[in-house]
Amino acid sequence: MSILKRQLLICISISLLLFLTIFLCYYVIFFSSDWTPLYEKKIFNVPFLLFALSISLLFGVLFGIASGLFYKSEINQLNDTLRSVNLGENPSEKEIKTRELSESVEKVKQIQTVLLDQAKRSQALATENSVEQEKRVQAMVKEERNRLARELHDSVSQQLFAASMLMSAINESGGDEETSEKKQLRMVESMIQQSQLEMRALLLHLRPVHLKDKSLKEGVDNLLSELKQKIPFTVKWKVEDLELEKGIEDHLFRILQESVSNTLRHAKAQLLEVYIIQHERSLIMRVIDDGVGFTADEAKAGSYGLQNMKERAIEIGGILKVVSVPKQGTRIEVRVPLVNVGEKV
C-alpha cells in the first residue's frame, strides 16, 4: 500500500472516530433519548447527522491527501539521497522537514562521508602500490639489462674482438696477391667489424652511460673518448662548457647516445662529428656522419629511434631536425632555447 493511501485511511478513520466520539459525548452529557432533531434538523437541505458525517469525512480526506503528499515528498527526497549515495554522487541539499527523516538523511550523509574517505584512502593506496610496483619492475628491468650487457661484453664482444684480430692477422700474412679467397676473408673481417659496431651500439642501449655528477661536457668527452678507442673510424667533437639544468643535460646526453648508436648500427660511416654550442639565445647540438644515410620510409619503420629523440627534445622545449641523404650521410640537430643566457636554464 502506498503512503498516500495509508494516510487517507488513517485520516478518514480518525475523522470517523472523532465524529462518533462527539456524538457519544453529546448523548452522555445531555442524557437525551430523543435523537429526532439530529436527523430532522437540516443544513442546506441535508440532515444534520448526514451533514456532520460528510464534513468529517471531507476533512479526513483532505487532510489525508495533504499529509500523504507531504510524506511522499519526504520519502522521495530520502530515496533520492540514498540513490545518490549508492551511485557515489553528492546528495541533494534540499531540506527534509520531518525530524526523523532529516536525522536519517544526516546519518546517510555521514556514512557517505566515511565511504568517500575510505575510497580516497583505497585509491591513494592503490596509486602508491602501482608506483611502487612500477619502480620494482623498472629496477628489475634495469638489473636484467645490466646483466645481459655484462654477459654480452664478457663473452660475445670479447669473442668478436678475438675473431677480428685473428682475421686481421690472417689477411696480413697472406701476401699481397689478391685472390678470391683473400677477398672472402676480407669480407668476413668486415662483417666481424660491423658486428662489433652493432654490439657496442647494443651495449649502449642495454646499459646507457649516465651523467651522474658530471656536466654535459664531461659526459660527452668521456663517452666519445672511450668510443674513439674502440671503433675503426674517426670521431671529432666540440662541446662548449655551458651551465644547464640537470634535466636538459640528461635529455641531450640520451639523445646523443641514441644518435651515436644509430651511427654505429646503420651508418657504415668513416667520420662522426658532434658539436654542442651556444648560438645567441639557443643551444645547438649537431651529430653528423658521412655514412649511407636513410630514406623517409626507412625512418618510419622505427629502427632509428627518431620518435624517442623527438619526444625528448620536446620535453625540454626544443625541436629536433633530421636531414639524411642516401649514400651521403645524416645530420641530426637539436635546438633548445636558453631562458637566461649565462645562467642556468
C-alpha positions as CSV (number, residue, x, y, z in Angstrom):
1,M,0.0,0.0,0.0
2,S,1.3,3.4,-0.9
3,I,1.9,6.1,1.7
4,L,-0.9,8.3,0.1
5,K,-3.5,5.5,0.5
6,R,-2.3,4.7,4.0
7,Q,-2.6,8.4,5.1
8,L,-6.1,8.6,3.5
9,L,-7.3,5.6,5.5
10,I,-5.7,6.9,8.7
11,C,-7.2,10.3,8.4
12,I,-10.7,9.0,7.4
13,S,-10.6,6.6,10.3
14,I,-9.6,9.4,12.7
15,S,-12.4,11.7,11.4
16,L,-15.0,8.9,11.9
17,L,-13.8,8.2,15.4
18,L,-13.9,11.9,16.2
19,F,-17.4,12.1,14.8
20,L,-18.6,9.1,16.9
21,T,-16.8,10.5,20.0
22,I,-18.5,13.9,19.7
23,F,-22.0,12.3,19.4
24,L,-21.3,9.9,22.2
25,C,-20.3,12.8,24.4
26,Y,-23.5,14.6,23.4
27,Y,-25.5,11.6,24.5
28,V,-23.8,11.1,27.8
29,I,-23.8,14.8,28.8
30,F,-27.4,15.6,27.9
31,F,-28.9,12.1,28.5
32,S,-31.1,12.6,25.6
33,S,-33.1,9.7,24.3
34,D,-34.6,11.8,21.6
35,W,-32.3,11.7,18.5
36,T,-35.0,13.1,16.3
37,P,-33.5,16.7,16.0
38,L,-30.2,15.2,14.8
39,Y,-31.7,13.9,11.5
40,E,-34.8,16.2,11.2
41,K,-32.7,19.4,11.6
42,K,-31.3,20.2,8.1
43,I,-28.4,22.3,6.8
44,F,-28.5,23.1,3.2
45,N,-31.4,20.7,2.9
46,V,-29.2,18.0,4.3
47,P,-30.0,16.2,7.6
48,F,-27.7,17.4,10.3
49,L,-26.4,14.0,11.1
50,L,-25.5,13.3,7.5
51,F,-24.1,16.8,7.1
52,A,-21.8,16.4,10.1
53,L,-20.7,12.9,8.9
54,S,-19.9,14.3,5.4
55,I,-18.0,17.2,6.8
56,S,-15.9,14.9,9.0
57,L,-15.2,12.6,6.0
58,L,-14.3,15.6,3.8
59,F,-11.8,17.0,6.3
60,G,-10.4,13.5,6.8
61,V,-9.9,13.0,3.0
62,L,-8.4,16.5,2.5
63,F,-6.0,16.1,5.5
64,G,-5.2,12.6,4.4
65,I,-4.3,13.7,0.9
66,A,-2.3,16.7,2.1
67,S,-0.3,14.6,4.7
68,G,0.1,11.8,2.2
69,L,1.6,14.1,-0.4
70,F,3.8,15.7,2.2
71,Y,5.2,12.4,3.5
72,K,5.5,11.1,-0.1
73,S,7.7,14.1,-1.0
74,E,9.8,13.5,2.1
75,I,10.2,9.8,1.4
76,N,11.1,10.6,-2.3
77,Q,13.8,13.0,-1.1
78,L,15.2,10.3,1.2
79,N,15.2,7.8,-1.7
80,D,17.0,10.4,-3.9
81,T,19.6,10.8,-1.2
82,L,20.1,7.0,-0.9
83,R,20.3,6.7,-4.6
84,S,22.9,9.4,-4.9
85,V,25.0,7.7,-2.1
86,N,24.6,4.4,-3.9
87,L,25.9,6.0,-7.2
88,G,28.7,7.8,-5.4
89,E,27.3,11.2,-6.1
90,N,26.7,14.2,-3.8
91,P,23.2,14.1,-2.4
92,S,20.7,17.0,-2.9
93,E,20.8,19.8,-0.4
94,K,17.0,20.1,-0.3
95,E,15.8,20.3,3.3
96,I,13.7,17.5,4.8
97,K,11.2,18.9,7.3
98,T,10.3,15.7,9.1
99,R,12.7,15.4,12.0
100,E,13.0,11.6,12.0
101,L,13.7,11.5,8.2
102,S,16.0,14.5,8.5
103,E,18.1,12.6,11.1
104,S,18.2,9.6,8.8
105,V,19.4,11.7,5.9
106,E,22.1,13.2,8.1
107,K,23.2,9.7,9.1
108,V,23.3,8.7,5.5
109,K,25.4,11.7,4.6
110,Q,27.8,10.8,7.4
111,I,28.0,7.3,6.1
112,Q,28.7,8.7,2.6
113,T,31.5,10.8,4.0
114,V,33.1,7.8,5.7
115,L,32.7,5.8,2.5
116,L,34.3,8.6,0.4
117,D,37.2,8.9,2.9
118,Q,37.7,5.1,2.6
119,A,37.5,5.3,-1.2
120,K,40.1,8.1,-1.2
121,R,42.4,6.1,1.1
122,S,42.0,3.0,-1.1
123,Q,42.7,4.9,-4.3
124,A,45.8,6.6,-2.7
125,L,47.0,3.1,-1.5
126,A,46.3,1.7,-5.0
127,T,48.3,4.5,-6.6
128,E,51.1,4.1,-4.1
129,N,51.2,0.3,-4.7
130,S,51.1,0.9,-8.5
131,V,54.0,3.4,-8.3
132,E,56.0,1.0,-6.1
133,Q,55.2,-1.9,-8.4
134,E,56.4,0.2,-11.4
135,K,59.6,1.1,-9.5
136,R,60.2,-2.6,-8.8
137,V,59.6,-3.5,-12.4
138,Q,61.9,-0.8,-13.6
139,A,64.6,-1.9,-11.2
140,M,64.2,-5.5,-12.3
141,V,64.4,-4.5,-16.0
142,K,67.4,-2.3,-15.3
143,E,69.1,-5.1,-13.4
144,E,68.4,-7.6,-16.2
145,R,69.6,-5.2,-18.9
146,N,72.8,-4.7,-17.0
147,R,73.2,-8.5,-16.6
148,L,72.7,-9.1,-20.3
149,A,75.1,-6.2,-21.1
150,R,77.8,-7.7,-18.8
151,E,77.4,-11.2,-20.3
152,L,77.4,-9.9,-23.9
153,H,80.5,-7.8,-23.1
154,D,82.3,-10.6,-21.4
155,S,81.5,-13.3,-23.9
156,V,80.2,-12.3,-27.4
157,S,82.0,-8.9,-27.5
158,Q,85.3,-10.5,-26.5
159,Q,84.9,-13.3,-29.0
160,L,84.2,-10.8,-31.8
161,F,87.3,-8.9,-30.9
162,A,89.4,-12.0,-30.9
163,A,87.9,-13.1,-34.2
164,S,88.6,-9.6,-35.7
165,M,92.2,-9.7,-34.6
166,L,92.6,-13.3,-35.9
167,M,91.1,-12.3,-39.3
168,S,93.3,-9.2,-39.5
169,A,96.4,-11.3,-38.8
170,I,95.4,-13.9,-41.5
171,N,94.8,-11.2,-44.1
172,E,98.2,-9.5,-43.3
173,S,100.1,-12.8,-43.5
174,G,98.6,-13.9,-46.9
175,G,100.9,-11.8,-49.1
176,D,100.0,-9.0,-51.5
177,E,98.4,-11.2,-54.1
178,E,94.6,-10.5,-54.3
179,T,92.9,-13.9,-54.6
180,S,89.3,-14.8,-54.4
181,E,90.0,-16.5,-51.0
182,K,91.6,-13.3,-49.7
183,K,88.6,-11.2,-50.9
184,Q,86.3,-13.5,-49.0
185,L,88.5,-13.3,-45.9
186,R,88.4,-9.5,-46.1
187,M,84.6,-9.7,-46.4
188,V,84.5,-11.9,-43.3
189,E,86.7,-9.4,-41.4
190,S,84.5,-6.6,-42.5
191,M,81.4,-8.4,-41.3
192,I,83.0,-9.1,-37.9
193,Q,83.9,-5.5,-37.5
194,Q,80.4,-4.5,-38.4
195,S,79.1,-7.0,-35.8
196,Q,81.5,-5.4,-33.3
197,L,80.0,-1.9,-34.0
198,E,76.4,-3.3,-33.6
199,M,77.4,-5.0,-30.4
200,R,78.8,-1.7,-29.0
201,A,75.6,0.0,-30.1
202,L,73.5,-2.7,-28.4
203,L,75.5,-2.4,-25.2
204,L,75.0,1.3,-25.3
205,H,71.2,0.7,-25.4
206,L,71.2,-2.0,-22.8
207,R,73.5,-0.2,-20.3
208,P,73.4,3.5,-21.2
209,V,76.0,5.8,-19.6
210,H,74.6,8.3,-17.1
211,L,76.0,11.7,-16.4
212,K,75.6,11.3,-12.6
213,D,77.6,14.2,-11.1
214,K,79.3,15.1,-14.4
215,S,78.5,18.1,-16.6
216,L,77.3,17.6,-20.1
217,K,80.7,18.4,-21.5
218,E,82.5,15.9,-19.2
219,G,80.0,13.2,-20.0
220,V,80.3,13.7,-23.8
221,D,84.1,13.9,-23.6
222,N,84.2,10.6,-21.7
223,L,81.7,8.8,-24.0
224,L,83.3,9.9,-27.2
225,S,86.9,9.4,-26.0
226,E,86.1,5.8,-25.0
227,L,84.2,5.2,-28.2
228,K,87.1,6.6,-30.3
229,Q,89.4,3.9,-28.9
230,K,87.1,1.0,-29.9
231,I,85.7,1.9,-33.3
232,P,87.6,1.9,-36.7
233,F,86.5,5.4,-37.9
234,T,87.3,9.0,-37.0
235,V,85.4,10.8,-34.2
236,K,85.6,14.6,-33.8
237,W,83.7,16.7,-31.3
238,K,83.5,20.2,-29.9
239,V,81.5,20.8,-26.7
240,E,81.2,24.2,-25.1
241,D,81.2,24.2,-21.3
242,L,77.7,25.6,-20.7
243,E,75.7,25.8,-17.4
244,L,72.5,24.0,-18.0
245,E,69.7,22.5,-15.8
246,K,70.3,18.8,-14.9
247,G,67.2,17.7,-16.8
248,I,68.3,19.4,-20.0
249,E,71.8,17.9,-19.8
250,D,70.4,14.4,-19.2
251,H,67.9,14.6,-22.2
252,L,70.6,16.0,-24.5
253,F,73.0,13.2,-23.4
254,R,70.4,10.5,-24.1
255,I,69.6,12.0,-27.5
256,L,73.4,11.9,-28.3
257,Q,73.7,8.3,-27.2
258,E,70.7,7.3,-29.4
259,S,72.3,9.2,-32.3
260,V,75.7,7.6,-31.8
261,S,74.1,4.2,-31.5
262,N,72.3,4.7,-34.9
263,T,75.6,5.6,-36.5
264,L,77.3,2.5,-35.1
265,R,74.5,0.2,-36.2
266,H,73.4,1.6,-39.5
267,A,75.6,4.3,-41.0
268,K,78.7,2.4,-42.0
269,A,80.4,5.8,-41.6
270,Q,84.1,6.8,-41.7
271,L,83.6,10.0,-39.8
272,L,81.4,11.0,-36.8
273,E,81.2,14.7,-35.7
274,V,79.5,16.0,-32.6
275,Y,79.0,19.7,-31.8
276,I,77.3,21.3,-28.8
277,I,77.5,25.0,-28.9
278,Q,75.5,28.1,-27.9
279,H,74.3,30.4,-30.6
280,E,72.7,33.6,-29.4
281,R,69.8,32.5,-27.1
282,S,69.8,28.9,-28.2
283,L,71.8,25.7,-27.5
284,I,72.5,23.7,-30.6
285,M,73.6,20.0,-30.7
286,R,74.6,18.5,-34.0
287,V,75.5,14.9,-34.7
288,I,76.9,14.4,-38.2
289,D,78.1,11.3,-40.0
290,D,79.2,10.5,-43.6
291,G,77.5,7.1,-43.7
292,V,75.0,5.6,-46.1
293,G,72.1,7.7,-44.8
294,F,68.4,6.5,-44.9
295,T,65.1,7.3,-46.7
296,A,61.9,8.6,-45.1
297,D,60.3,5.1,-45.4
298,E,63.2,3.6,-43.5
299,A,62.9,6.2,-40.8
300,K,59.2,5.5,-40.4
301,A,60.0,1.8,-39.8
302,G,61.1,2.9,-36.3
303,S,64.5,1.2,-36.1
304,Y,66.3,4.5,-35.8
305,G,64.5,5.6,-32.6
306,L,63.8,9.1,-34.1
307,Q,60.4,9.3,-32.3
308,N,62.0,8.9,-28.9
309,M,64.6,11.5,-29.7
310,K,62.0,14.0,-30.9
311,E,59.9,13.4,-27.7
312,R,63.0,14.0,-25.5
313,A,63.7,17.2,-27.4
314,I,60.1,18.4,-27.0
315,E,60.2,17.7,-23.2
316,I,62.9,20.3,-22.8
317,G,61.2,22.8,-25.0
318,G,63.4,22.1,-28.0
319,I,63.0,20.8,-31.6
320,L,64.8,18.0,-33.4
321,K,65.5,18.1,-37.1
322,V,66.9,15.2,-39.2
323,V,68.4,15.5,-42.6
324,S,69.6,12.3,-44.3
325,V,70.6,11.8,-47.8
326,P,71.2,8.2,-49.1
327,K,75.0,7.5,-49.6
328,Q,75.9,11.0,-48.3
329,G,75.3,10.8,-44.6
330,T,73.0,12.0,-41.8
331,R,72.8,15.2,-39.7
332,I,70.7,15.4,-36.5
333,E,70.2,18.8,-35.0
334,V,68.6,19.7,-31.7
335,R,67.9,23.3,-30.9
336,V,66.9,24.3,-27.3
337,P,66.0,27.9,-26.3
338,L,68.0,29.3,-23.4
339,V,65.8,31.1,-21.0
340,N,68.6,33.1,-19.4
341,V,71.9,33.4,-21.2
342,G,74.8,32.9,-18.9
343,E,72.6,31.5,-16.2
344,K,71.1,28.1,-15.6
345,V,68.1,27.4,-17.7
